[in-house]
Amino acid sequence: MEKRRYKIKPPEVWTQVRQDYLSGLDAKTVAARHGVTEAALRARATKEGWSRHPRTETPPPAPQPLSSQDAADLSPPYSSDPAALARAAAQASAPAVT
C-alpha cells in the first residue's frame, strides 16, 4: 500500500477555504475546490473555531430591586438583627423557589 503524499497548503489557500466554508458551501465542495481533504478542512474548522452559526451571548437578567419591606428590613437599625435578615432572605428567595 502506497503512503499518502500531501502538500502543506499556504495560509492564503486556507483563508479562501475559510471564506468559502463560512459562506455556506458544504465541506466536500470546498475541499475539492481548493485541493484539501475534507478531514483536514473539518479539523482546521474545529481547531480554529469556524462556525456558520455564531452563538449570541445573552446577558444575564438584571437582579430584581428590593421591595420596600426588604429594604426596610435591611436598613439600619435592623441590619444587625438576625431575625430581620433571615426574614428578608426568605422573602427574597421565595420567587426563585416558585
N, CA, C and O atoms as CSV, one atom per row, in Angstrom:
chain,resi,resn,atom,element,x,y,z
A,1,MET,N,N,0.848,-1.177,0.000
A,1,MET,CA,C,0.000,0.000,0.000
A,1,MET,C,C,0.895,1.241,0.000
A,1,MET,O,O,1.835,1.353,0.786
A,2,GLU,N,N,0.583,2.141,-0.877
A,2,GLU,CA,C,1.401,3.350,-1.027
A,2,GLU,C,C,1.035,4.372,0.036
A,2,GLU,O,O,-0.135,4.585,0.353
A,3,LYS,N,N,2.080,4.999,0.579
A,3,LYS,CA,C,1.870,6.017,1.589
A,3,LYS,C,C,1.257,7.252,0.934
A,3,LYS,O,O,1.660,7.653,-0.158
A,4,ARG,N,N,0.299,7.836,1.599
A,4,ARG,CA,C,-0.369,9.020,1.062
A,4,ARG,C,C,0.597,10.200,1.060
A,4,ARG,O,O,1.272,10.464,2.055
A,5,ARG,N,N,0.656,10.889,-0.041
A,5,ARG,CA,C,1.500,12.073,-0.153
A,5,ARG,C,C,0.608,13.308,-0.051
A,5,ARG,O,O,-0.497,13.340,-0.593
A,6,TYR,N,N,1.092,14.284,0.627
A,6,TYR,CA,C,0.321,15.504,0.762
A,6,TYR,C,C,1.255,16.694,0.748
A,6,TYR,O,O,2.458,16.572,0.978
A,7,LYS,N,N,0.677,17.835,0.475
A,7,LYS,CA,C,1.426,19.082,0.499
A,7,LYS,C,C,0.766,20.006,1.502
A,7,LYS,O,O,-0.457,20.038,1.636
A,8,ILE,N,N,1.590,20.749,2.197
A,8,ILE,CA,C,1.064,21.729,3.130
A,8,ILE,C,C,0.630,22.955,2.340
A,8,ILE,O,O,1.422,23.539,1.601
A,9,LYS,N,N,-0.602,23.331,2.496
A,9,LYS,CA,C,-1.155,24.466,1.760
A,9,LYS,C,C,-0.762,25.775,2.440
A,9,LYS,O,O,-0.705,25.845,3.668
A,10,PRO,N,N,-0.493,26.802,1.654
A,10,PRO,CA,C,-0.112,28.094,2.240
A,10,PRO,C,C,-1.310,28.759,2.929
A,10,PRO,O,O,-2.461,28.402,2.680
A,11,PRO,N,N,-1.017,29.726,3.793
A,11,PRO,CA,C,-2.099,30.406,4.526
A,11,PRO,C,C,-3.133,31.065,3.619
A,11,PRO,O,O,-4.303,31.164,3.989
A,12,GLU,N,N,-2.721,31.515,2.444
A,12,GLU,CA,C,-3.677,32.162,1.530
A,12,GLU,C,C,-4.765,31.184,1.095
A,12,GLU,O,O,-5.928,31.563,0.957
A,13,VAL,N,N,-4.382,29.920,0.877
A,13,VAL,CA,C,-5.364,28.911,0.481
A,13,VAL,C,C,-6.345,28.679,1.625
A,13,VAL,O,O,-7.552,28.594,1.397
A,14,TRP,N,N,-5.838,28.576,2.858
A,14,TRP,CA,C,-6.721,28.332,3.991
A,14,TRP,C,C,-7.626,29.529,4.272
A,14,TRP,O,O,-8.740,29.362,4.767
A,15,THR,N,N,-7.158,30.718,3.963
A,15,THR,CA,C,-8.015,31.893,4.108
A,15,THR,C,C,-9.203,31.797,3.153
A,15,THR,O,O,-10.338,32.094,3.524
A,16,GLN,N,N,-8.924,31.376,1.914
A,16,GLN,CA,C,-10.001,31.226,0.923
A,16,GLN,C,C,-10.917,30.064,1.287
A,16,GLN,O,O,-12.133,30.147,1.112
A,17,VAL,N,N,-10.329,28.979,1.794
A,17,VAL,CA,C,-11.137,27.838,2.239
A,17,VAL,C,C,-12.103,28.291,3.331
A,17,VAL,O,O,-13.288,27.959,3.306
A,18,ARG,N,N,-11.580,29.051,4.286
A,18,ARG,CA,C,-12.414,29.542,5.397
A,18,ARG,C,C,-13.548,30.413,4.877
A,18,ARG,O,O,-14.694,30.262,5.302
A,19,GLN,N,N,-13.236,31.324,3.959
A,19,GLN,CA,C,-14.268,32.213,3.420
A,19,GLN,C,C,-15.354,31.417,2.708
A,19,GLN,O,O,-16.542,31.671,2.904
A,20,ASP,N,N,-14.946,30.449,1.876
A,20,ASP,CA,C,-15.923,29.648,1.151
A,20,ASP,C,C,-16.768,28.803,2.101
A,20,ASP,O,O,-17.983,28.695,1.937
A,21,TYR,N,N,-16.117,28.212,3.088
A,21,TYR,CA,C,-16.837,27.366,4.045
A,21,TYR,C,C,-17.841,28.186,4.846
A,21,TYR,O,O,-18.980,27.759,5.031
A,22,LEU,N,N,-17.432,29.352,5.321
A,22,LEU,CA,C,-18.328,30.189,6.114
A,22,LEU,C,C,-19.418,30.850,5.273
A,22,LEU,O,O,-20.433,31.296,5.807
A,23,SER,N,N,-19.206,30.913,3.951
A,23,SER,CA,C,-20.235,31.495,3.087
A,23,SER,C,C,-21.416,30.552,2.905
A,23,SER,O,O,-22.472,30.958,2.420
A,24,GLY,N,N,-21.233,29.272,3.300
A,24,GLY,CA,C,-22.354,28.345,3.232
A,24,GLY,C,C,-22.134,27.146,2.338
A,24,GLY,O,O,-22.972,26.245,2.309
A,25,LEU,N,N,-21.023,27.105,1.601
A,25,LEU,CA,C,-20.751,25.936,0.768
A,25,LEU,C,C,-20.469,24.737,1.660
A,25,LEU,O,O,-19.925,24.880,2.755
A,26,ASP,N,N,-20.849,23.538,1.179
A,26,ASP,CA,C,-20.600,22.365,2.005
A,26,ASP,C,C,-19.114,22.004,1.976
A,26,ASP,O,O,-18.387,22.372,1.054
A,27,ALA,N,N,-18.687,21.282,2.997
A,27,ALA,CA,C,-17.266,20.980,3.193
A,27,ALA,C,C,-16.694,20.180,2.029
A,27,ALA,O,O,-15.548,20.401,1.639
A,28,LYS,N,N,-17.454,19.271,1.477
A,28,LYS,CA,C,-16.979,18.438,0.369
A,28,LYS,C,C,-16.652,19.286,-0.849
A,28,LYS,O,O,-15.616,19.085,-1.484
A,29,THR,N,N,-17.511,20.221,-1.178
A,29,THR,CA,C,-17.304,21.095,-2.326
A,29,THR,C,C,-16.099,22.000,-2.112
A,29,THR,O,O,-15.275,22.156,-3.014
A,30,VAL,N,N,-15.988,22.589,-0.942
A,30,VAL,CA,C,-14.881,23.498,-0.633
A,30,VAL,C,C,-13.560,22.742,-0.674
A,30,VAL,O,O,-12.571,23.245,-1.208
A,31,ALA,N,N,-13.537,21.530,-0.110
A,31,ALA,CA,C,-12.311,20.735,-0.100
A,31,ALA,C,C,-11.875,20.396,-1.517
A,31,ALA,O,O,-10.693,20.508,-1.841
A,32,ALA,N,N,-12.804,19.986,-2.361
A,32,ALA,CA,C,-12.462,19.648,-3.740
A,32,ALA,C,C,-11.985,20.872,-4.511
A,32,ALA,O,O,-11.053,20.781,-5.309
A,33,ARG,N,N,-12.614,22.002,-4.278
A,33,ARG,CA,C,-12.268,23.225,-4.994
A,33,ARG,C,C,-10.841,23.690,-4.680
A,33,ARG,O,O,-10.159,24.222,-5.556
A,34,HIS,N,N,-10.393,23.496,-3.452
A,34,HIS,CA,C,-9.098,24.027,-3.033
A,34,HIS,C,C,-8.012,22.973,-2.882
A,34,HIS,O,O,-6.888,23.291,-2.492
A,35,GLY,N,N,-8.337,21.722,-3.186
A,35,GLY,CA,C,-7.330,20.671,-3.137
A,35,GLY,C,C,-6.898,20.270,-1.743
A,35,GLY,O,O,-5.735,19.927,-1.527
A,36,VAL,N,N,-7.813,20.309,-0.801
A,36,VAL,CA,C,-7.531,19.843,0.560
A,36,VAL,C,C,-8.499,18.709,0.853
A,36,VAL,O,O,-9.509,18.558,0.166
A,37,THR,N,N,-8.200,17.925,1.852
A,37,THR,CA,C,-9.123,16.856,2.211
A,37,THR,C,C,-10.245,17.415,3.081
A,37,THR,O,O,-10.108,18.427,3.768
A,38,GLU,N,N,-11.340,16.709,3.011
A,38,GLU,CA,C,-12.483,17.130,3.829
A,38,GLU,C,C,-12.154,17.001,5.315
A,38,GLU,O,O,-12.593,17.813,6.129
A,39,ALA,N,N,-11.377,15.973,5.661
A,39,ALA,CA,C,-10.980,15.781,7.056
A,39,ALA,C,C,-10.097,16.931,7.535
A,39,ALA,O,O,-10.243,17.403,8.662
A,40,ALA,N,N,-9.179,17.382,6.675
A,40,ALA,CA,C,-8.299,18.499,7.048
A,40,ALA,C,C,-9.118,19.772,7.225
A,40,ALA,O,O,-8.873,20.557,8.141
A,41,LEU,N,N,-10.085,19.965,6.349
A,41,LEU,CA,C,-10.943,21.156,6.457
A,41,LEU,C,C,-11.712,21.136,7.769
A,41,LEU,O,O,-11.751,22.134,8.489
A,42,ARG,N,N,-12.321,20.005,8.077
A,42,ARG,CA,C,-13.115,19.916,9.308
A,42,ARG,C,C,-12.234,20.050,10.552
A,42,ARG,O,O,-12.629,20.667,11.542
A,43,ALA,N,N,-11.034,19.462,10.486
A,43,ALA,CA,C,-10.125,19.567,11.624
A,43,ALA,C,C,-9.710,21.014,11.861
A,43,ALA,O,O,-9.676,21.480,13.000
A,44,ARG,N,N,-9.398,21.720,10.783
A,44,ARG,CA,C,-8.992,23.113,10.936
A,44,ARG,C,C,-10.169,23.965,11.401
A,44,ARG,O,O,-9.996,24.858,12.231
A,45,ALA,N,N,-11.358,23.700,10.877
A,45,ALA,CA,C,-12.548,24.457,11.286
A,45,ALA,C,C,-12.808,24.282,12.778
A,45,ALA,O,O,-13.152,25.239,13.472
A,46,THR,N,N,-12.643,23.059,13.265
A,46,THR,CA,C,-12.846,22.802,14.687
A,46,THR,C,C,-11.761,23.470,15.518
A,46,THR,O,O,-12.043,24.120,16.524
A,47,LYS,N,N,-10.523,23.301,15.085
A,47,LYS,CA,C,-9.388,23.837,15.835
A,47,LYS,C,C,-9.431,25.358,15.934
A,47,LYS,O,O,-9.132,25.928,16.983
A,48,GLU,N,N,-9.808,26.012,14.830
A,48,GLU,CA,C,-9.806,27.478,14.789
A,48,GLU,C,C,-11.163,28.083,15.130
A,48,GLU,O,O,-11.302,29.305,15.161
A,49,GLY,N,N,-12.164,27.243,15.386
A,49,GLY,CA,C,-13.466,27.741,15.826
A,49,GLY,C,C,-14.319,28.363,14.735
A,49,GLY,O,O,-15.091,29.284,15.004
A,50,TRP,N,N,-14.191,27.871,13.494
A,50,TRP,CA,C,-15.043,28.395,12.423
A,50,TRP,C,C,-16.470,27.933,12.695
A,50,TRP,O,O,-16.695,26.764,13.009
A,51,SER,N,N,-17.415,28.827,12.579
A,51,SER,CA,C,-18.802,28.461,12.803
A,51,SER,C,C,-19.693,29.233,11.838
A,51,SER,O,O,-19.580,30.450,11.691
A,52,ARG,N,N,-20.559,28.504,11.202
A,52,ARG,CA,C,-21.528,29.152,10.302
A,52,ARG,C,C,-22.674,29.768,11.090
A,52,ARG,O,O,-23.400,30.624,10.585
A,53,HIS,N,N,-22.825,29.328,12.319
A,53,HIS,CA,C,-23.907,29.802,13.172
A,53,HIS,C,C,-23.314,30.360,14.455
A,53,HIS,O,O,-23.264,29.660,15.466
A,54,PRO,N,N,-22.866,31.601,14.432
A,54,PRO,CA,C,-22.254,32.143,15.644
A,54,PRO,C,C,-23.267,32.208,16.783
A,54,PRO,O,O,-24.445,32.512,16.590
A,55,ARG,N,N,-22.768,31.917,17.952
A,55,ARG,CA,C,-23.623,31.967,19.137
A,55,ARG,C,C,-23.682,33.388,19.653
A,55,ARG,O,O,-22.671,34.085,19.731
A,56,THR,N,N,-24.880,33.800,20.001
A,56,THR,CA,C,-25.024,35.143,20.570
A,56,THR,C,C,-25.048,35.016,22.077
A,56,THR,O,O,-25.785,34.205,22.638
A,57,GLU,N,N,-24.262,35.800,22.701
A,57,GLU,CA,C,-24.195,35.797,24.160
A,57,GLU,C,C,-25.345,36.652,24.688
A,57,GLU,O,O,-25.444,37.837,24.368
A,58,THR,N,N,-26.201,36.052,25.487
A,58,THR,CA,C,-27.278,36.817,26.095
A,58,THR,C,C,-26.828,37.247,27.486
A,58,THR,O,O,-26.338,36.427,28.262
A,59,PRO,N,N,-26.990,38.504,27.796
A,59,PRO,CA,C,-26.567,38.965,29.115
A,59,PRO,C,C,-27.458,38.359,30.194
A,59,PRO,O,O,-28.636,38.095,29.950
A,60,PRO,N,N,-26.915,38.142,31.362
A,60,PRO,CA,C,-27.745,37.594,32.445
A,60,PRO,C,C,-28.838,38.589,32.822
A,60,PRO,O,O,-28.653,39.798,32.686
A,61,PRO,N,N,-29.971,38.086,33.294
A,61,PRO,CA,C,-31.057,39.004,33.652
A,61,PRO,C,C,-30.640,39.912,34.804
A,61,PRO,O,O,-29.874,39.521,35.684
A,62,ALA,N,N,-31.162,41.123,34.772
A,62,ALA,CA,C,-30.847,42.098,35.817
A,62,ALA,C,C,-31.499,41.652,37.125
A,62,ALA,O,O,-32.607,41.116,37.114
A,63,PRO,N,N,-30.827,41.868,38.235
A,63,PRO,CA,C,-31.425,41.479,39.511
A,63,PRO,C,C,-32.665,42.324,39.804
A,63,PRO,O,O,-32.745,43.496,39.438
A,64,GLN,N,N,-33.621,41.695,40.472
A,64,GLN,CA,C,-34.856,42.389,40.818
A,64,GLN,C,C,-34.579,43.360,41.967
A,64,GLN,O,O,-33.853,43.020,42.901
A,65,PRO,N,N,-35.145,44.551,41.905
A,65,PRO,CA,C,-34.948,45.504,43.007
A,65,PRO,C,C,-35.636,44.996,44.275
A,65,PRO,O,O,-36.605,44.240,44.209
A,66,LEU,N,N,-35.126,45.417,45.412
A,66,LEU,CA,C,-35.714,45.025,46.695
A,66,LEU,C,C,-37.070,45.690,46.879
A,66,LEU,O,O,-37.286,46.836,46.484
A,67,SER,N,N,-37.967,44.943,47.486
A,67,SER,CA,C,-39.259,45.546,47.812
A,67,SER,C,C,-39.045,46.514,48.979
A,67,SER,O,O,-38.001,46.500,49.631
A,68,SER,N,N,-40.038,47.341,49.225
A,68,SER,CA,C,-39.902,48.322,50.310
A,68,SER,C,C,-39.753,47.628,51.666
A,68,SER,O,O,-39.031,48.116,52.535
A,69,GLN,N,N,-40.440,46.481,51.853
A,69,GLN,CA,C,-40.319,45.748,53.117
A,69,GLN,C,C,-38.910,45.178,53.263
A,69,GLN,O,O,-38.330,45.235,54.347
A,70,ASP,N,N,-38.355,44.628,52.180
A,70,ASP,CA,C,-36.999,44.079,52.230
A,70,ASP,C,C,-35.995,45.187,52.511
A,70,ASP,O,O,-35.067,45.007,53.300
A,71,ALA,N,N,-36.178,46.312,51.877
A,71,ALA,CA,C,-35.259,47.429,52.098
A,71,ALA,C,C,-35.358,47.915,53.536
A,71,ALA,O,O,-34.348,48.270,54.144
A,72,ALA,N,N,-36.577,47.935,54.086
A,72,ALA,CA,C,-36.753,48.368,55.472
A,72,ALA,C,C,-36.102,47.378,56.427
A,72,ALA,O,O,-35.533,47.772,57.445
A,73,ASP,N,N,-36.189,46.076,56.094
A,73,ASP,CA,C,-35.572,45.060,56.958
A,73,ASP,C,C,-34.052,45.184,56.958
A,73,ASP,O,O,-33.411,44.875,57.963
A,74,LEU,N,N,-33.476,45.623,55.867
A,74,LEU,CA,C,-32.024,45.695,55.765
A,74,LEU,C,C,-31.451,47.061,56.116
A,74,LEU,O,O,-30.234,47.235,56.170
A,75,SER,N,N,-32.325,48.022,56.353
A,75,SER,CA,C,-31.818,49.358,56.679
A,75,SER,C,C,-31.510,49.439,58.171
A,75,SER,O,O,-32.104,48.710,58.966
A,76,PRO,N,N,-30.580,50.327,58.560
A,76,PRO,CA,C,-30.288,50.476,59.994
A,76,PRO,C,C,-31.553,50.934,60.715
A,76,PRO,O,O,-32.309,51.689,60.103
A,77,PRO,N,N,-31.830,50.583,61.853
A,77,PRO,CA,C,-31.078,49.866,62.882
A,77,PRO,C,C,-31.272,48.351,62.818
A,77,PRO,O,O,-30.791,47.656,63.713
A,78,TYR,N,N,-31.952,47.805,61.809
A,78,TYR,CA,C,-32.262,46.377,61.783
A,78,TYR,C,C,-31.205,45.542,61.059
A,78,TYR,O,O,-31.329,44.318,61.009
A,79,SER,N,N,-30.185,46.160,60.506
A,79,SER,CA,C,-29.223,45.423,59.701
A,79,SER,C,C,-28.451,44.387,60.512
A,79,SER,O,O,-27.918,43.442,59.930
A,80,SER,N,N,-28.372,44.530,61.829
A,80,SER,CA,C,-27.652,43.550,62.636
A,80,SER,C,C,-28.597,42.561,63.310
A,80,SER,O,O,-28.142,41.673,64.031
A,81,ASP,N,N,-29.895,42.697,63.092
A,81,ASP,CA,C,-30.877,41.803,63.698
A,81,ASP,C,C,-30.961,40.514,62.862
A,81,ASP,O,O,-31.407,40.572,61.716
A,82,PRO,N,N,-30.554,39.368,63.390
A,82,PRO,CA,C,-30.572,38.122,62.618
A,82,PRO,C,C,-31.968,37.724,62.151
A,82,PRO,O,O,-32.109,37.172,61.060
A,83,ALA,N,N,-32.980,37.984,62.929
A,83,ALA,CA,C,-34.343,37.621,62.541
A,83,ALA,C,C,-34.787,38.422,61.327
A,83,ALA,O,O,-35.404,37.879,60.411
A,84,ALA,N,N,-34.475,39.713,61.320
A,84,ALA,CA,C,-34.841,40.557,60.183
A,84,ALA,C,C,-34.086,40.125,58.935
A,84,ALA,O,O,-34.650,40.097,57.842
A,85,LEU,N,N,-32.815,39.788,59.097
A,85,LEU,CA,C,-32.031,39.324,57.956
A,85,LEU,C,C,-32.571,37.999,57.423
A,85,LEU,O,O,-32.643,37.811,56.208
A,86,ALA,N,N,-32.945,37.089,58.298
A,86,ALA,CA,C,-33.491,35.802,57.870
A,86,ALA,C,C,-34.810,35.984,57.145
A,86,ALA,O,O,-35.057,35.340,56.125
A,87,ARG,N,N,-35.677,36.877,57.676
A,87,ARG,CA,C,-36.961,37.143,57.041
A,87,ARG,C,C,-36.767,37.734,55.655
A,87,ARG,O,O,-37.449,37.340,54.709
A,88,ALA,N,N,-35.837,38.679,55.530
A,88,ALA,CA,C,-35.571,39.305,54.233
A,88,ALA,C,C,-35.024,38.281,53.240
A,88,ALA,O,O,-35.392,38.296,52.066
A,89,ALA,N,N,-34.148,37.393,53.708
A,89,ALA,CA,C,-33.601,36.367,52.827
A,89,ALA,C,C,-34.675,35.399,52.365
A,89,ALA,O,O,-34.700,35.007,51.199
A,90,ALA,N,N,-35.565,35.010,53.273
A,90,ALA,CA,C,-36.642,34.080,52.915
A,90,ALA,C,C,-37.590,34.726,51.912
A,90,ALA,O,O,-38.012,34.081,50.952
A,91,GLN,N,N,-37.923,35.983,52.125
A,91,GLN,CA,C,-38.832,36.668,51.201
A,91,GLN,C,C,-38.174,36.859,49.833
A,91,GLN,O,O,-38.841,36.761,48.803
A,92,ALA,N,N,-36.889,37.126,49.822
A,92,ALA,CA,C,-36.203,37.349,48.551
A,92,ALA,C,C,-36.041,36.057,47.770
A,92,ALA,O,O,-36.031,36.074,46.539
A,93,SER,N,N,-35.911,34.919,48.484
A,93,SER,CA,C,-35.698,33.652,47.785
A,93,SER,C,C,-37.003,32.976,47.366
A,93,SER,O,O,-36.978,32.051,46.554
A,94,ALA,N,N,-38.121,33.410,47.894
A,94,ALA,CA,C,-39.402,32.786,47.574
A,94,ALA,C,C,-39.706,32.815,46.058
A,94,ALA,O,O,-40.116,31.786,45.522
A,95,PRO,N,N,-39.525,33.932,45.353
A,95,PRO,CA,C,-39.797,33.904,43.913
A,95,PRO,C,C,-38.885,32.964,43.156
A,95,PRO,O,O,-39.299,32.390,42.149
A,96,ALA,N,N,-37.658,32.791,43.609
A,96,ALA,CA,C,-36.733,31.890,42.917
A,96,ALA,C,C,-37.165,30.434,43.088
A,96,ALA,O,O,-37.011,29.629,42.170
A,97,VAL,N,N,-37.699,30.099,44.244
A,97,VAL,CA,C,-38.113,28.738,44.507
A,97,VAL,C,C,-39.364,28.390,43.705
A,97,VAL,O,O,-39.491,27.275,43.199
A,98,THR,N,N,-40.281,29.341,43.591
A,98,THR,CA,C,-41.515,29.067,42.852
A,98,THR,C,C,-41.227,29.173,41.407
A,98,THR,O,O,-42.121,28.981,40.584
